[in-house]
Amino acid sequence: MSDQSNFKDEDIREHLRQTRSKRVNVDHDRARLMRELKVLAEQGREEEFEAKLIDAGIVRNSKQWRDAKFAFQAFRQSR
């Protein structure tokens, strides 16, 4: 016994299209953020680097924050 779906095929296709689009945008936004952070680290602009992390929703002193600050220091030492 199978239940009849309340969703139309077109609704399902539209949902899949929107989900794929959102995923692409997230990947694009993340890549852009990483490029911007790298440039700020290379230039030694720590305050702007931290502001960019906060804008991205990374909480101060979280694991992501510490990892980003470690990367910042690594870029600074490589110069």
Biopython code that builds the backbone (N, CA, C, O; Angstrom):
import numpy as np
from Bio.PDB.StructureBuilder import StructureBuilder

atoms = [
    (1, "MET", "N", (0.832, -1.166, 0.000)),
    (1, "MET", "CA", (0.000, 0.000, 0.000)),
    (1, "MET", "C", (0.887, 1.244, 0.000)),
    (1, "MET", "O", (1.704, 1.436, 0.900)),
    (2, "SER", "N", (0.722, 2.054, -0.984)),
    (2, "SER", "CA", (1.528, 3.264, -1.039)),
    (2, "SER", "C", (0.628, 4.479, -0.920)),
    (2, "SER", "O", (-0.480, 4.519, -1.456)),
    (3, "ASP", "N", (1.143, 5.476, -0.193)),
    (3, "ASP", "CA", (0.380, 6.710, -0.026)),
    (3, "ASP", "C", (0.616, 7.618, -1.219)),
    (3, "ASP", "O", (1.712, 7.668, -1.777)),
    (4, "GLN", "N", (-0.406, 8.318, -1.590)),
    (4, "GLN", "CA", (-0.291, 9.279, -2.674)),
    (4, "GLN", "C", (0.421, 10.524, -2.147)),
    (4, "GLN", "O", (0.051, 11.042, -1.093)),
    (5, "SER", "N", (1.423, 11.004, -2.855)),
    (5, "SER", "CA", (2.174, 12.180, -2.435)),
    (5, "SER", "C", (1.336, 13.435, -2.646)),
    (5, "SER", "O", (0.582, 13.543, -3.612)),
    (6, "ASN", "N", (1.484, 14.375, -1.725)),
    (6, "ASN", "CA", (0.781, 15.644, -1.846)),
    (6, "ASN", "C", (1.566, 16.637, -2.705)),
    (6, "ASN", "O", (1.079, 17.732, -2.987)),
    (7, "PHE", "N", (2.764, 16.264, -3.116)),
    (7, "PHE", "CA", (3.615, 17.158, -3.889)),
    (7, "PHE", "C", (3.546, 16.813, -5.367)),
    (7, "PHE", "O", (3.538, 15.644, -5.751)),
    (8, "LYS", "N", (3.497, 17.827, -6.164)),
    (8, "LYS", "CA", (3.503, 17.631, -7.616)),
    (8, "LYS", "C", (4.947, 17.518, -8.075)),
    (8, "LYS", "O", (5.852, 18.048, -7.431)),
    (9, "ASP", "N", (5.162, 16.827, -9.188)),
    (9, "ASP", "CA", (6.515, 16.662, -9.725)),
    (9, "ASP", "C", (7.193, 18.008, -9.951)),
    (9, "ASP", "O", (8.378, 18.172, -9.662)),
    (10, "GLU", "N", (6.435, 18.963, -10.467)),
    (10, "GLU", "CA", (7.012, 20.284, -10.736)),
    (10, "GLU", "C", (7.453, 20.966, -9.444)),
    (10, "GLU", "O", (8.478, 21.647, -9.426)),
    (11, "ASP", "N", (6.691, 20.793, -8.364)),
    (11, "ASP", "CA", (7.067, 21.371, -7.065)),
    (11, "ASP", "C", (8.381, 20.769, -6.563)),
    (11, "ASP", "O", (9.236, 21.470, -6.022)),
    (12, "ILE", "N", (8.517, 19.494, -6.749)),
    (12, "ILE", "CA", (9.739, 18.806, -6.317)),
    (12, "ILE", "C", (10.924, 19.287, -7.140)),
    (12, "ILE", "O", (11.985, 19.571, -6.584)),
    (13, "ARG", "N", (10.761, 19.384, -8.456)),
    (13, "ARG", "CA", (11.851, 19.872, -9.303)),
    (13, "ARG", "C", (12.251, 21.301, -8.928)),
    (13, "ARG", "O", (13.438, 21.625, -8.886)),
    (14, "GLU", "N", (11.264, 22.148, -8.656)),
    (14, "GLU", "CA", (11.546, 23.536, -8.270)),
    (14, "GLU", "C", (12.317, 23.584, -6.947)),
    (14, "GLU", "O", (13.262, 24.360, -6.800)),
    (15, "HIS", "N", (11.914, 22.767, -6.008)),
    (15, "HIS", "CA", (12.621, 22.716, -4.721)),
    (15, "HIS", "C", (14.077, 22.273, -4.915)),
    (15, "HIS", "O", (14.986, 22.857, -4.325)),
    (16, "LEU", "N", (14.295, 21.262, -5.725)),
    (16, "LEU", "CA", (15.658, 20.790, -5.995)),
    (16, "LEU", "C", (16.489, 21.878, -6.669)),
    (16, "LEU", "O", (17.661, 22.056, -6.336)),
    (17, "ARG", "N", (15.895, 22.607, -7.616)),
    (17, "ARG", "CA", (16.604, 23.683, -8.309)),
    (17, "ARG", "C", (17.012, 24.771, -7.318)),
    (17, "ARG", "O", (18.147, 25.245, -7.348)),
    (18, "GLN", "N", (16.097, 25.163, -6.449)),
    (18, "GLN", "CA", (16.397, 26.204, -5.466)),
    (18, "GLN", "C", (17.465, 25.750, -4.482)),
    (18, "GLN", "O", (18.340, 26.534, -4.115)),
    (19, "THR", "N", (17.404, 24.511, -4.058)),
    (19, "THR", "CA", (18.393, 23.976, -3.117)),
    (19, "THR", "C", (19.777, 23.974, -3.746)),
    (19, "THR", "O", (20.750, 24.367, -3.103)),
    (20, "ARG", "N", (19.875, 23.535, -4.995)),
    (20, "ARG", "CA", (21.167, 23.546, -5.684)),
    (20, "ARG", "C", (21.695, 24.963, -5.815)),
    (20, "ARG", "O", (22.885, 25.204, -5.614)),
    (21, "SER", "N", (20.832, 25.889, -6.145)),
    (21, "SER", "CA", (21.230, 27.285, -6.302)),
    (21, "SER", "C", (21.759, 27.850, -4.994)),
    (21, "SER", "O", (22.780, 28.538, -4.993)),
    (22, "LYS", "N", (21.097, 27.578, -3.896)),
    (22, "LYS", "CA", (21.543, 28.058, -2.590)),
    (22, "LYS", "C", (22.912, 27.491, -2.247)),
    (22, "LYS", "O", (23.770, 28.201, -1.724)),
    (23, "ARG", "N", (23.114, 26.210, -2.542)),
    (23, "ARG", "CA", (24.385, 25.568, -2.237)),
    (23, "ARG", "C", (25.523, 26.223, -3.025)),
    (23, "ARG", "O", (26.605, 26.442, -2.481)),
    (24, "VAL", "N", (25.290, 26.529, -4.276)),
    (24, "VAL", "CA", (26.294, 27.193, -5.107)),
    (24, "VAL", "C", (26.618, 28.566, -4.535)),
    (24, "VAL", "O", (27.785, 28.950, -4.461)),
    (25, "ASN", "N", (25.590, 29.305, -4.129)),
    (25, "ASN", "CA", (25.807, 30.629, -3.551)),
    (25, "ASN", "C", (26.608, 30.549, -2.267)),
    (25, "ASN", "O", (27.485, 31.382, -2.039)),
    (26, "VAL", "N", (26.327, 29.569, -1.424)),
    (26, "VAL", "CA", (27.065, 29.410, -0.171)),
    (26, "VAL", "C", (28.524, 29.115, -0.474)),
    (26, "VAL", "O", (29.413, 29.698, 0.145)),
    (27, "ASP", "N", (28.784, 28.212, -1.422)),
    (27, "ASP", "CA", (30.157, 27.890, -1.796)),
    (27, "ASP", "C", (30.867, 29.122, -2.337)),
    (27, "ASP", "O", (32.027, 29.369, -2.008)),
    (28, "HIS", "N", (30.172, 29.894, -3.164)),
    (28, "HIS", "CA", (30.756, 31.104, -3.745)),
    (28, "HIS", "C", (31.055, 32.122, -2.644)),
    (28, "HIS", "O", (32.132, 32.719, -2.621)),
    (29, "ASP", "N", (30.104, 32.316, -1.735)),
    (29, "ASP", "CA", (30.302, 33.264, -0.640)),
    (29, "ASP", "C", (31.458, 32.852, 0.262)),
    (29, "ASP", "O", (32.237, 33.693, 0.710)),
    (30, "ARG", "N", (31.561, 31.567, 0.522)),
    (30, "ARG", "CA", (32.651, 31.077, 1.377)),
    (30, "ARG", "C", (34.006, 31.289, 0.700)),
    (30, "ARG", "O", (34.968, 31.712, 1.343)),
    (31, "ALA", "N", (34.075, 30.996, -0.580)),
    (31, "ALA", "CA", (35.329, 31.189, -1.315)),
    (31, "ALA", "C", (35.722, 32.668, -1.334)),
    (31, "ALA", "O", (36.896, 33.005, -1.181)),
    (32, "ARG", "N", (34.739, 33.544, -1.521)),
    (32, "ARG", "CA", (35.011, 34.986, -1.522)),
    (32, "ARG", "C", (35.515, 35.431, -0.147)),
    (32, "ARG", "O", (36.468, 36.204, -0.054)),
    (33, "LEU", "N", (34.877, 34.945, 0.915)),
    (33, "LEU", "CA", (35.309, 35.283, 2.269)),
    (33, "LEU", "C", (36.743, 34.827, 2.505)),
    (33, "LEU", "O", (37.540, 35.568, 3.080)),
    (34, "MET", "N", (37.073, 33.635, 2.075)),
    (34, "MET", "CA", (38.428, 33.116, 2.276)),
    (34, "MET", "C", (39.456, 33.968, 1.523)),
    (34, "MET", "O", (40.535, 34.245, 2.048)),
    (35, "ARG", "N", (39.129, 34.378, 0.311)),
    (35, "ARG", "CA", (40.039, 35.241, -0.445)),
    (35, "ARG", "C", (40.245, 36.579, 0.269)),
    (35, "ARG", "O", (41.370, 37.063, 0.393)),
    (36, "GLU", "N", (39.141, 37.167, 0.736)),
    (36, "GLU", "CA", (39.239, 38.453, 1.431)),
    (36, "GLU", "C", (40.060, 38.328, 2.717)),
    (36, "GLU", "O", (40.878, 39.199, 3.015)),
    (37, "LEU", "N", (39.850, 37.265, 3.468)),
    (37, "LEU", "CA", (40.611, 37.057, 4.699)),
    (37, "LEU", "C", (42.096, 36.873, 4.403)),
    (37, "LEU", "O", (42.950, 37.376, 5.133)),
    (38, "LYS", "N", (42.395, 36.155, 3.337)),
    (38, "LYS", "CA", (43.794, 35.934, 2.968)),
    (38, "LYS", "C", (44.475, 37.260, 2.636)),
    (38, "LYS", "O", (45.599, 37.507, 3.074)),
    (39, "VAL", "N", (43.807, 38.107, 1.870)),
    (39, "VAL", "CA", (44.374, 39.410, 1.507)),
    (39, "VAL", "C", (44.616, 40.246, 2.761)),
    (39, "VAL", "O", (45.677, 40.852, 2.909)),
    (40, "LEU", "N", (43.637, 40.279, 3.661)),
    (40, "LEU", "CA", (43.793, 41.051, 4.894)),
    (40, "LEU", "C", (44.949, 40.507, 5.739)),
    (40, "LEU", "O", (45.701, 41.280, 6.333)),
    (41, "ALA", "N", (45.089, 39.194, 5.792)),
    (41, "ALA", "CA", (46.187, 38.590, 6.557)),
    (41, "ALA", "C", (47.532, 38.938, 5.924)),
    (41, "ALA", "O", (48.483, 39.279, 6.627)),
    (42, "GLU", "N", (47.610, 38.851, 4.607)),
    (42, "GLU", "CA", (48.859, 39.172, 3.919)),
    (42, "GLU", "C", (49.261, 40.628, 4.139)),
    (42, "GLU", "O", (50.447, 40.951, 4.195)),
    (43, "GLN", "N", (48.264, 41.501, 4.262)),
    (43, "GLN", "CA", (48.533, 42.920, 4.456)),
    (43, "GLN", "C", (48.701, 43.286, 5.925)),
    (43, "GLN", "O", (49.041, 44.425, 6.247)),
    (44, "GLY", "N", (48.463, 42.321, 6.825)),
    (44, "GLY", "CA", (48.632, 42.565, 8.249)),
    (44, "GLY", "C", (47.533, 43.420, 8.863)),
    (44, "GLY", "O", (47.752, 44.062, 9.890)),
    (45, "ARG", "N", (46.384, 43.436, 8.265)),
    (45, "ARG", "CA", (45.272, 44.267, 8.739)),
    (45, "ARG", "C", (44.396, 43.451, 9.695)),
    (45, "ARG", "O", (43.306, 43.004, 9.337)),
    (46, "GLU", "N", (44.899, 43.272, 10.906)),
    (46, "GLU", "CA", (44.278, 42.368, 11.878)),
    (46, "GLU", "C", (42.891, 42.830, 12.329)),
    (46, "GLU", "O", (41.985, 42.006, 12.461)),
    (47, "GLU", "N", (42.710, 44.119, 12.565)),
    (47, "GLU", "CA", (41.401, 44.606, 13.013)),
    (47, "GLU", "C", (40.329, 44.361, 11.952)),
    (47, "GLU", "O", (39.212, 43.955, 12.273)),
    (48, "GLU", "N", (40.672, 44.607, 10.695)),
    (48, "GLU", "CA", (39.727, 44.362, 9.609)),
    (48, "GLU", "C", (39.478, 42.866, 9.436)),
    (48, "GLU", "O", (38.364, 42.445, 9.123)),
    (49, "PHE", "N", (40.524, 42.069, 9.643)),
    (49, "PHE", "CA", (40.417, 40.613, 9.579)),
    (49, "PHE", "C", (39.402, 40.130, 10.618)),
    (49, "PHE", "O", (38.518, 39.332, 10.306)),
    (50, "GLU", "N", (39.537, 40.618, 11.851)),
    (50, "GLU", "CA", (38.623, 40.220, 12.918)),
    (50, "GLU", "C", (37.197, 40.705, 12.637)),
    (50, "GLU", "O", (36.233, 39.982, 12.891)),
    (51, "ALA", "N", (37.067, 41.909, 12.120)),
    (51, "ALA", "CA", (35.741, 42.434, 11.792)),
    (51, "ALA", "C", (35.078, 41.570, 10.724)),
    (51, "ALA", "O", (33.874, 41.318, 10.784)),
    (52, "LYS", "N", (35.857, 41.120, 9.756)),
    (52, "LYS", "CA", (35.327, 40.261, 8.685)),
    (52, "LYS", "C", (34.867, 38.922, 9.267)),
    (52, "LYS", "O", (33.847, 38.379, 8.843)),
    (53, "LEU", "N", (35.613, 38.390, 10.234)),
    (53, "LEU", "CA", (35.205, 37.141, 10.884)),
    (53, "LEU", "C", (33.873, 37.323, 11.614)),
    (53, "LEU", "O", (32.983, 36.478, 11.523)),
    (54, "ILE", "N", (33.753, 38.423, 12.330)),
    (54, "ILE", "CA", (32.521, 38.702, 13.069)),
    (54, "ILE", "C", (31.350, 38.859, 12.104)),
    (54, "ILE", "O", (30.263, 38.336, 12.349)),
    (55, "ASP", "N", (31.574, 39.582, 11.003)),
    (55, "ASP", "CA", (30.524, 39.755, 9.992)),
    (55, "ASP", "C", (30.085, 38.418, 9.404)),
    (55, "ASP", "O", (28.929, 38.245, 9.019)),
    (56, "ALA", "N", (31.018, 37.481, 9.342)),
    (56, "ALA", "CA", (30.708, 36.166, 8.786)),
    (56, "ALA", "C", (30.012, 35.270, 9.807)),
    (56, "ALA", "O", (29.639, 34.140, 9.491)),
    (57, "GLY", "N", (29.835, 35.773, 11.037)),
    (57, "GLY", "CA", (29.131, 34.999, 12.048)),
    (57, "GLY", "C", (30.020, 34.097, 12.871)),
    (57, "GLY", "O", (29.537, 33.202, 13.564)),
    (58, "ILE", "N", (31.312, 34.327, 12.798)),
    (58, "ILE", "CA", (32.245, 33.515, 13.584)),
    (58, "ILE", "C", (32.391, 34.166, 14.954)),
    (58, "ILE", "O", (32.746, 35.339, 15.068)),
    (59, "VAL", "N", (32.114, 33.390, 15.979)),
    (59, "VAL", "CA", (32.096, 33.889, 17.353)),
    (59, "VAL", "C", (33.525, 33.982, 17.887)),
    (59, "VAL", "O", (34.335, 33.067, 17.739)),
    (60, "ARG", "N", (33.795, 35.118, 18.507)),
    (60, "ARG", "CA", (35.114, 35.357, 19.112)),
    (60, "ARG", "C", (35.450, 34.225, 20.087)),
    (60, "ARG", "O", (34.611, 33.809, 20.887)),
    (61, "ASN", "N", (36.684, 33.738, 20.005)),
    (61, "ASN", "CA", (37.230, 32.671, 20.858)),
    (61, "ASN", "C", (36.614, 31.293, 20.615)),
    (61, "ASN", "O", (36.826, 30.379, 21.411)),
    (62, "SER", "N", (35.855, 31.129, 19.529)),
    (62, "SER", "CA", (35.377, 29.799, 19.160)),
    (62, "SER", "C", (36.510, 29.054, 18.454)),
    (62, "SER", "O", (37.554, 29.642, 18.170)),
    (63, "LYS", "N", (36.317, 27.786, 18.173)),
    (63, "LYS", "CA", (37.345, 27.014, 17.471)),
    (63, "LYS", "C", (37.611, 27.613, 16.091)),
    (63, "LYS", "O", (38.764, 27.708, 15.669)),
    (64, "GLN", "N", (36.557, 28.017, 15.388)),
    (64, "GLN", "CA", (36.742, 28.632, 14.070)),
    (64, "GLN", "C", (37.549, 29.922, 14.188)),
    (64, "GLN", "O", (38.419, 30.196, 13.361)),
    (65, "TRP", "N", (37.258, 30.705, 15.211)),
    (65, "TRP", "CA", (37.969, 31.971, 15.442)),
    (65, "TRP", "C", (39.458, 31.682, 15.660)),
    (65, "TRP", "O", (40.318, 32.307, 15.040)),
    (66, "ARG", "N", (39.746, 30.736, 16.540)),
    (66, "ARG", "CA", (41.159, 30.410, 16.846)),
    (66, "ARG", "C", (41.872, 29.879, 15.607)),
    (66, "ARG", "O", (43.027, 30.224, 15.360)),
    (67, "ASP", "N", (41.191, 29.045, 14.830)),
    (67, "ASP", "CA", (41.790, 28.528, 13.596)),
    (67, "ASP", "C", (42.088, 29.662, 12.618)),
    (67, "ASP", "O", (43.145, 29.688, 11.987)),
    (68, "ALA", "N", (41.151, 30.595, 12.498)),
    (68, "ALA", "CA", (41.357, 31.729, 11.586)),
    (68, "ALA", "C", (42.507, 32.607, 12.069)),
    (68, "ALA", "O", (43.327, 33.050, 11.264)),
    (69, "LYS", "N", (42.574, 32.859, 13.358)),
    (69, "LYS", "CA", (43.655, 33.681, 13.904)),
    (69, "LYS", "C", (45.009, 32.970, 13.741)),
    (69, "LYS", "O", (46.027, 33.620, 13.501)),
    (70, "PHE", "N", (45.017, 31.658, 13.870)),
    (70, "PHE", "CA", (46.236, 30.889, 13.629)),
    (70, "PHE", "C", (46.675, 31.044, 12.172)),
    (70, "PHE", "O", (47.861, 31.213, 11.891)),
    (71, "ALA", "N", (45.714, 30.986, 11.253)),
    (71, "ALA", "CA", (46.026, 31.169, 9.826)),
    (71, "ALA", "C", (46.546, 32.582, 9.585)),
    (71, "ALA", "O", (47.478, 32.774, 8.804)),
    (72, "PHE", "N", (45.954, 33.568, 10.245)),
    (72, "PHE", "CA", (46.413, 34.948, 10.124)),
    (72, "PHE", "C", (47.886, 35.042, 10.529)),
    (72, "PHE", "O", (48.701, 35.624, 9.814)),
    (73, "GLN", "N", (48.212, 34.465, 11.679)),
    (73, "GLN", "CA", (49.594, 34.506, 12.165)),
    (73, "GLN", "C", (50.537, 33.768, 11.209)),
    (73, "GLN", "O", (51.668, 34.200, 10.987)),
    (74, "ALA", "N", (50.068, 32.663, 10.652)),
    (74, "ALA", "CA", (50.901, 31.909, 9.716)),
    (74, "ALA", "C", (51.194, 32.743, 8.469)),
    (74, "ALA", "O", (52.325, 32.740, 7.982)),
    (75, "PHE", "N", (50.208, 33.446, 7.953)),
    (75, "PHE", "CA", (50.429, 34.315, 6.802)),
    (75, "PHE", "C", (51.409, 35.444, 7.156)),
    (75, "PHE", "O", (52.263, 35.807, 6.346)),
    (76, "ARG", "N", (51.281, 35.984, 8.351)),
    (76, "ARG", "CA", (52.154, 37.068, 8.772)),
    (76, "ARG", "C", (53.602, 36.593, 8.893)),
    (76, "ARG", "O", (54.525, 37.318, 8.523)),
    (77, "GLN", "N", (53.801, 35.394, 9.405)),
    (77, "GLN", "CA", (55.155, 34.875, 9.597)),
    (77, "GLN", "C", (55.801, 34.494, 8.273)),
    (77, "GLN", "O", (57.025, 34.511, 8.147)),
    (78, "SER", "N", (54.980, 34.152, 7.287)),
    (78, "SER", "CA", (55.528, 33.746, 5.994)),
    (78, "SER", "C", (55.996, 34.952, 5.177)),
    (78, "SER", "O", (56.627, 34.776, 4.135)),
    (79, "ARG", "N", (55.705, 36.146, 5.620)),
    (79, "ARG", "CA", (56.085, 37.365, 4.895)),
    (79, "ARG", "C", (57.413, 37.867, 5.337)),
    (79, "ARG", "O", (57.888, 38.884, 4.832)),
]
sb = StructureBuilder()
sb.init_structure("model")
sb.init_model(0)
sb.init_chain("A")
sb.init_seg("    ")
for serial, (resi, resn, name, xyz) in enumerate(atoms, 1):
    if name == "N":
        sb.init_residue(resn, " ", resi, " ")
    sb.init_atom(name, np.array(xyz, "f"), 0.0, 1.0, " ", f" {name:<3s}", serial, name[0])
structure = sb.get_structure()
